[in-house]
């Protein structure tokens, strides 16, 4: 009798200890994961655009409504042009160089370009990354800045964003009608879904436990409800301004179904370009001719009224 009670107590003790250990690991894993999202590793850009063969770039800075001074590179529209201009927005862990190939393409076609580092990225100040929520303030400040430049036509300004930068572009364009055209590449429909899908590859069936914990810790750290980062819910507000949605069909980070969901939710006019061999971002490097054939006619029609 005593031996049976002893074994029962031992089993209860072992199960209790295991439960506490699993709970402790779960909380540690979720908080660590959340902090890597809020404070991603920085990648610093080169000093000037001359590294890419662009000699007329200008180092600029501008301040957000929450008093962060962001930095970037500005290239004016071609002289005697119509002043059409594009602002490029990079993804998490990146910097202003993320869309430099697309920027060079735009410059070749006479567009002005602003490439800048979002908060907590590149050479811009320390802050917290929120995957599109607070970063909309950064793009809004960038938009205000380029509108002060006399060579820029305020009626011909568009935005191109990749991954998180696409979410920033969509959120800002939904709020500001002075963004006349939007191009997004490899962008998530909702950030919570993107996190859940990424976590599923690491913890499998426990995804439904870890995803709320991760987003909860991130919200606690930033005072932002990360479930509110839902581009799919706001993209329709951009219409009737045109949207080009680009996504790689082999994207391992943000599945192609995110691009398809965004396209389905968007209002007209809208275009969806799916690249069969495309991965996450870097679509221009995968198929320069294909991307050029999408971007240039789209912008010629959207910003220059041709086509």
N, C-alpha and C positions, 0 to 999 in steps of 0.2 A: 504493500500500500504506500509506504513512504517512498519506495523507489519509483513508483508510478507518478507520485506527486512531484518528485524531484525532476523526472524527465519532462513532465508537463511544464514545470516552471522554467526549465532550461530552454525548451522550445519557444515558450512565450518570450523569454529574455532575448533569444537569438532573433526572433522575428521582429521584436521591438527595436533592437539594435540595427537590424538591416533596414527597417523602415526609416529610422532616423537618419541613417547614412544615405539612403536614396533621396530622402527629402533634402538633406544638406547638399548633396551633389546637384540635385535639380535646381535649387536656388542659386548655387554657385555658378552653374553652367549658364542659367538664364541671365543672371546679372552680368557676368563676364561678356556674354554675347551682346547684351544690350549696350554695354559700354563701348564695345568695338564699333557699334553702329553710330553712337553719339559722338565718339572721338576717333574717327578713322585715321589711319596713318597718312601723313602728308607726303606729297611728291612735289618738289619745288621745280618751277619752270626755269628755262634758261633766262638770261638777263634781257635779251632783246629778240625781236622778231627777225633780225638779220641772220640768226641761226638757220632760218628757213628760207633765206634768199629774199626776204621782204625788207627792203631798205627804207621804206617810207612809213614804218610803224612808229607810233608815238606812245610813250609810257604815260598813263593817265591814272587818276584816282577819283573816287566819288564816295559820298557818305550816305549810309542808309538811315531810315527813320529811327532806328534804335542805336544810332551813333557808332556804326562800324565803318571804318574807311577801307574800302575795297580797292584793289589795284588791278590793272589790266593793260592791254595794248589796243590802241585805236588806229585804224587805217581809214582815211577819208574816202568818200566816193570819188570816182574818177572825175577830174576837172571837166567842167562843161557838161556833166551828166545830169540826170534827173534827180540826183540826191538819194536814190534808193539805198537802204541800209539794213544790215542784219546784225543781230546780237546773238552770240554763241554761248551756250550754257553747258558746262561739262558735268560729268557724273561723279559719284562718290569716290573719294580717294584720288581723283584726278586733279587737273588744273587747267588753265587757259589754253594749253597746247592740245587738249583732247580732240578738238575739232579744227585743228590748224589746216588739215588737208582740204576740208570743205571751205574753210576761210580763203585759202589760196584760190580755189575754184571760183568763189564769189568775186574776189578781187579781180581776177582775170576777166570777169564779165562786167566790171565797172561798179560793183557794189562796194559800199563802205562796210567795214566790219569792226565790231568790238568783241574782243576776247578778254574775259576777266576771270579772276579767281573768286569763287563763292566764299562766304564766311567759313572759317575753319579749314580752308583748303589753300594750297599753293602758298603764295606770299601774303594773303589776306589775314586779318587778325584771328586770334583764337576765339572760339565761340562754341556753340553746340550744333551739331548736324541734325536736322529733322526731316530730311528726305523730301523736301518740297514745301513744308509748312512755313517756316521762317525764311527760307531761302527766296520765297516770292518777294520779300522785301528787298533782297539783293538785286533781283532782276528789275524791280520797279525803280530802284535807284539808278540802275544802269540806263534804263529807258529815259528817266528824267535828265540824266547827264547828256546823252546823245542828242536830245532835243534842244539843248543849249548850243549846239554846234551849228553855225550858220550854213555850212555846206550840206547838212543833212535835211532832207525833206521829211517833215514830221508826218506827212500823209503816206509815206512809203517805207515804214519800218516794220520788219518782221523778226521772228525769233526762231532759232534752231537749237534744240536741246537733245542730249543723249542720256539715256537711262534716268537717273535722278534729275538731270537737267531738263529732260522732257517733262517730268512732273512739275518742275518749277515753271517751265514755259506755259503749260496748260493752266496751272493755277493762276498765274499772273494775267494771262490773256483772258481768262474768264472774268477777271476783275477790271481789266483796263482795255477799253475799246480802241486805244491808240496803237495797239499791236495789230497790224493789218493782216498778217499771215503767220502761220505756225507750222514748223516742221519738227516732228519728234521721232527719235530713233531708239529702239530697244527700251521702251518705257513701260512701267508697270501700270495695270489698271487700278489696283489698290495695293498699297504697301503691305498691309497685313497679309494679303494673299501671297505676295512675293516672299515675305519672310517665312510664312508657313510652308511654302513649297521648298524653300531652301533648307529649312530645318528638317523637313521630312526626309531629305537625303542623308541626314546625320543621325536622327533618332527614330525614324520610322513611325511605328504606331503611336509613339508618345508625342507626336507633333501637337495634338490638341491640348496637351498639358503644357508643353514648353512655349508655344507661340504666345499665348496670353501672358505668361510670366515674363517673357522677353519684352513684349510691348508694354507691359505694366511697369517694369523697371525702367524702360526708356522714357515713359511718361513721367515717372517719378523724378527722373534726372532732369528733364527738360521743361516740365510743366506744360507739355503739349500732348494732346490726345492723338496718338499715332494712328488710331483707327479712322481719324478724319482725313488722312492723306489718301483720298479716293478720287483719282483723276477721272474715273469712269462716271462719276456722279456730276461732274462739272463741265465736262468737255462739250456738252450740247450748248452751253451758254456762249460759246465762241462764235457759233453761227450768227450771221451769214458770212463771217470771215472764213477764208479757206484754210483747210488743215491737210497736211501730208503726213501720213503715218507710215514709218518704215520699220521693218522688223526682220531679223534673221530667223529662218525656219529652224536652224540648229542652235538657237540661243540656249546655252545651258544654265543661265542665271535667271533670266526673265523669259519664260516660255512664250512661244509665238502666239499662244491663245490670248495673252495680254494685249498684244497689238490688235488682234481680231476683235476683242471686247471693246477696246477704245473706238475702233472704226464703227462698230455696230451702234455705239452710244452717241457718236458725233452727229451733228447736224450737217446738212449740205451747205456749201460744196465740200467734199471730202475725197481723199484719194488714199488707197492702201497699196503699199509696195512691199511684197514679201520676197526676200532673197533666199533662194533654195539652199545655198551654201553659207549663208550668213550666220555669224556667231553673235556674241554680245558686243554691240558697238563695232567700230572699225569697219563698217559696211563699205565705206569708200575704198579702203585698201583691198577689200575682197573683190569688188567689182566697180572700178572707177567709172567705166563707161555707163554701166547700169544706173549708178547713183546720179551721175551727171545728167543722164536722160530723164531722170525724175525731177531733180531739184531745179534745174535751170528753166525748163518750160513752166513749171509750177510757179516759180517766182516771177517770171516774165508776165504771166497772166495775173498773178495776185497783186504784185506791187507796181507793175509797169503797164498794166491794162492791155497787154498784147496776147494773142494766141487764144 
